[in-house]
Amino acid sequence: MTVTNPPAPTMAPGMRRPPMRLWSLEVVGARDINPRMRRVTLTGADLNELDHKPGQDLVLQMPLADGTTGRRHYTIRDLDKAAKRLDIDFVLHGDSPSGNWARDAKPGARIDAAGPRGRVVFDPAADWHLFVGDETCIPGILGILEILPSHARGWAFIEIADASDRQPVTCKAPVDVEWLERGGPGGPSDFMLKRLQSFQLPPGTGHAYLIGETSNVRAQRHDLLARGMAKEQISAEGYWRPGRVGGHDHIEERPH
Ligand SMILES: Cc1cc2nc3c(=O)[nH]c(=O)nc-3n(C[C@H](O)[C@H](O)[C@H](O)COP(=O)(O)OP(=O)(O)OC[C@H]3O[C@@H](n4cnc5c(N)ncnc54)[C@H](O)[C@@H]3O)c2cc1C
């Protein structure tokens, strides 16, 4: 398989992203929450000052085999500001820097992070909410479900390999959560698109949160646009794709 490094982010001339705050983090503990997901708990002296919205991520400076570090995006699954602790859930998708780091993470190990970042966050103006994602999106989707107000109506379609990837869901709102079992490894496919196509869009103004493998997210977005949803009603981000190392894909743009 060809592996490409993520390109430098492109921005319109004159535009400048505000610098992300840096956090020096230390591993407190790690445990498998199921066979393919490992939770690492980290602490940091100033984590009480970290303000984030569920669904947002940190850019970790992941140690690489050659002694350098590479940028990897990971969702803040949970943050306890008073205790200065946060949880990150790592998908163990194979022999990769982040998976290996999470497998080996021992108390006292350090890692630097920047953030928070990310625009796939709860839209309070929407009448209904549609969440679509694969394993890498479970921390984001479950985090947003936890803050949905009780009057919100929602649906969550979560693609997993098999039933062992399921997790308990905490949500005050009436949300239909479907765990869709592929029965094999993830990647580009029409598996989720077919489920999405059979979903009748409810009346009112909804918001769709489409995250996961880039080509899948792109196809899902096209489907919803073709069915009349406006671009502003869709938050979409490619979390990974075969051959890509770290980074993320803006779905509105052409693939890098
Ligand atoms: C905003 C955002 C939030 C994210 N949150 C999370 C999160 O909370 N938990 C999480 O586990 N991931 C999350 N991801 C996805 C994660 O950043 C990528 O999967 C990342 O590439 C993993 O780094 P790595 O070191 O394991 O593999 P890399 O070194 O980046 O890649 C090595 C190889 O593995 C492939 N690969 C990468 N990810 C996967 C995968 N999931 N399945 C199969 N093959 C893969 C690559 O295409 C490449 O060929 C998030 C991504 C974004 C953009």
Ligand as a Chemical Component Dictionary entry (heavy atoms), coordinates in Angstrom:
data_LIG
# 
_chem_comp.id                   LIG 
_chem_comp.type                 NON-POLYMER 
_chem_comp.pdbx_formal_charge   0 
_chem_comp.three_letter_code    LIG 
# 
loop_
_chem_comp_atom.comp_id 
_chem_comp_atom.atom_id 
_chem_comp_atom.alt_atom_id 
_chem_comp_atom.type_symbol 
_chem_comp_atom.charge 
_chem_comp_atom.model_Cartn_x 
_chem_comp_atom.model_Cartn_y 
_chem_comp_atom.model_Cartn_z 
_chem_comp_atom.pdbx_ordinal 
LIG C1  C1  C 0 -10.890 15.239 14.038 1  
LIG C2  C2  C 0 -10.457 13.789 14.147 2  
LIG C3  C3  C 0 -10.735 13.071 15.303 3  
LIG C4  C4  C 0 -10.341 11.730 15.408 4  
LIG N1  N1  N 0 -10.615 11.046 16.552 5  
LIG C5  C5  C 0 -10.212 9.771  16.695 6  
LIG C6  C6  C 0 -10.432 9.059  17.912 7  
LIG O1  O1  O 0 -10.947 9.582  18.912 8  
LIG N2  N2  N 0 -10.036 7.755  17.980 9  
LIG C7  C7  C 0 -9.408  7.133  16.902 10 
LIG O2  O2  O 0 -9.055  5.962  17.029 11 
LIG N3  N3  N 0 -9.181  7.795  15.741 12 
LIG C8  C8  C 0 -9.548  9.090  15.625 13 
LIG N4  N4  N 0 -9.292  9.764  14.470 14 
LIG C9  C9  C 0 -8.644  9.042  13.365 15 
LIG C10 C10 C 0 -7.131  8.980  13.533 16 
LIG O3  O3  O 0 -6.596  10.276 13.642 17 
LIG C11 C11 C 0 -6.532  8.270  12.298 18 
LIG O4  O4  O 0 -7.044  6.968  12.192 19 
LIG C12 C12 C 0 -5.021  8.256  12.344 20 
LIG O5  O5  O 0 -4.533  8.054  11.028 21 
LIG C13 C13 C 0 -4.482  7.177  13.255 22 
LIG O6  O6  O 0 -3.067  7.292  13.332 23 
LIG P1  P1  P 0 -2.132  5.986  13.321 24 
LIG O7  O7  O 0 -0.835  6.446  13.858 25 
LIG O8  O8  O 0 -2.848  4.857  14.019 26 
LIG O9  O9  O 0 -2.033  5.600  11.812 27 
LIG P2  P2  P 0 -1.281  6.413  10.630 28 
LIG O10 O10 O 0 0.182   6.386  10.846 29 
LIG O11 O11 O 0 -1.930  7.743  10.486 30 
LIG O12 O12 O 0 -1.635  5.527  9.365  31 
LIG C14 C14 C 0 -1.008  4.276  9.111  32 
LIG C15 C15 C 0 -1.862  3.495  8.143  33 
LIG O13 O13 O 0 -3.067  3.111  8.807  34 
LIG C16 C16 C 0 -4.186  3.529  8.036  35 
LIG N5  N5  N 0 -5.263  3.892  8.980  36 
LIG C17 C17 C 0 -5.364  5.001  9.722  37 
LIG N6  N6  N 0 -6.462  4.976  10.482 38 
LIG C18 C18 C 0 -7.079  3.797  10.203 39 
LIG C19 C19 C 0 -8.280  3.194  10.670 40 
LIG N7  N7  N 0 -9.071  3.772  11.591 41 
LIG N8  N8  N 0 -8.613  1.978  10.173 42 
LIG C20 C20 C 0 -7.832  1.374  9.249  43 
LIG N9  N9  N 0 -6.688  1.903  8.753  44 
LIG C21 C21 C 0 -6.323  3.110  9.235  45 
LIG C22 C22 C 0 -3.675  4.717  7.227  46 
LIG O14 O14 O 0 -4.439  4.921  6.077  47 
LIG C23 C23 C 0 -2.261  4.312  6.917  48 
LIG O15 O15 O 0 -2.239  3.471  5.789  49 
LIG C24 C24 C 0 -9.658  11.108 14.342 50 
LIG C25 C25 C 0 -9.359  11.846 13.191 51 
LIG C26 C26 C 0 -9.748  13.176 13.092 52 
LIG C27 C27 C 0 -9.387  13.956 11.859 53 
# 
loop_
_chem_comp_bond.comp_id 
_chem_comp_bond.atom_id_1 
_chem_comp_bond.atom_id_2 
_chem_comp_bond.value_order 
_chem_comp_bond.pdbx_ordinal 
LIG C1  C2  SING 1  
LIG C2  C3  SING 2  
LIG C2  C26 DOUB 3  
LIG C3  C4  DOUB 4  
LIG C4  N1  SING 5  
LIG C4  C24 SING 6  
LIG N1  C5  DOUB 7  
LIG C5  C6  SING 8  
LIG C5  C8  SING 9  
LIG C6  O1  DOUB 10 
LIG C6  N2  SING 11 
LIG N2  C7  SING 12 
LIG C7  O2  DOUB 13 
LIG C7  N3  SING 14 
LIG N3  C8  DOUB 15 
LIG C8  N4  SING 16 
LIG N4  C9  SING 17 
LIG N4  C24 SING 18 
LIG C9  C10 SING 19 
LIG C10 O3  SING 20 
LIG C10 C11 SING 21 
LIG C11 O4  SING 22 
LIG C11 C12 SING 23 
LIG C12 O5  SING 24 
LIG C12 C13 SING 25 
LIG C13 O6  SING 26 
LIG O6  P1  SING 27 
LIG P1  O7  DOUB 28 
LIG P1  O8  SING 29 
LIG P1  O9  SING 30 
LIG O9  P2  SING 31 
LIG P2  O10 DOUB 32 
LIG P2  O11 SING 33 
LIG P2  O12 SING 34 
LIG O12 C14 SING 35 
LIG C14 C15 SING 36 
LIG C15 O13 SING 37 
LIG C15 C23 SING 38 
LIG O13 C16 SING 39 
LIG C16 N5  SING 40 
LIG C16 C22 SING 41 
LIG N5  C17 SING 42 
LIG N5  C21 SING 43 
LIG C17 N6  DOUB 44 
LIG N6  C18 SING 45 
LIG C18 C19 SING 46 
LIG C18 C21 DOUB 47 
LIG C19 N7  SING 48 
LIG C19 N8  DOUB 49 
LIG N8  C20 SING 50 
LIG C20 N9  DOUB 51 
LIG N9  C21 SING 52 
LIG C22 O14 SING 53 
LIG C22 C23 SING 54 
LIG C23 O15 SING 55 
LIG C24 C25 DOUB 56 
LIG C25 C26 SING 57 
LIG C26 C27 SING 58 
# 
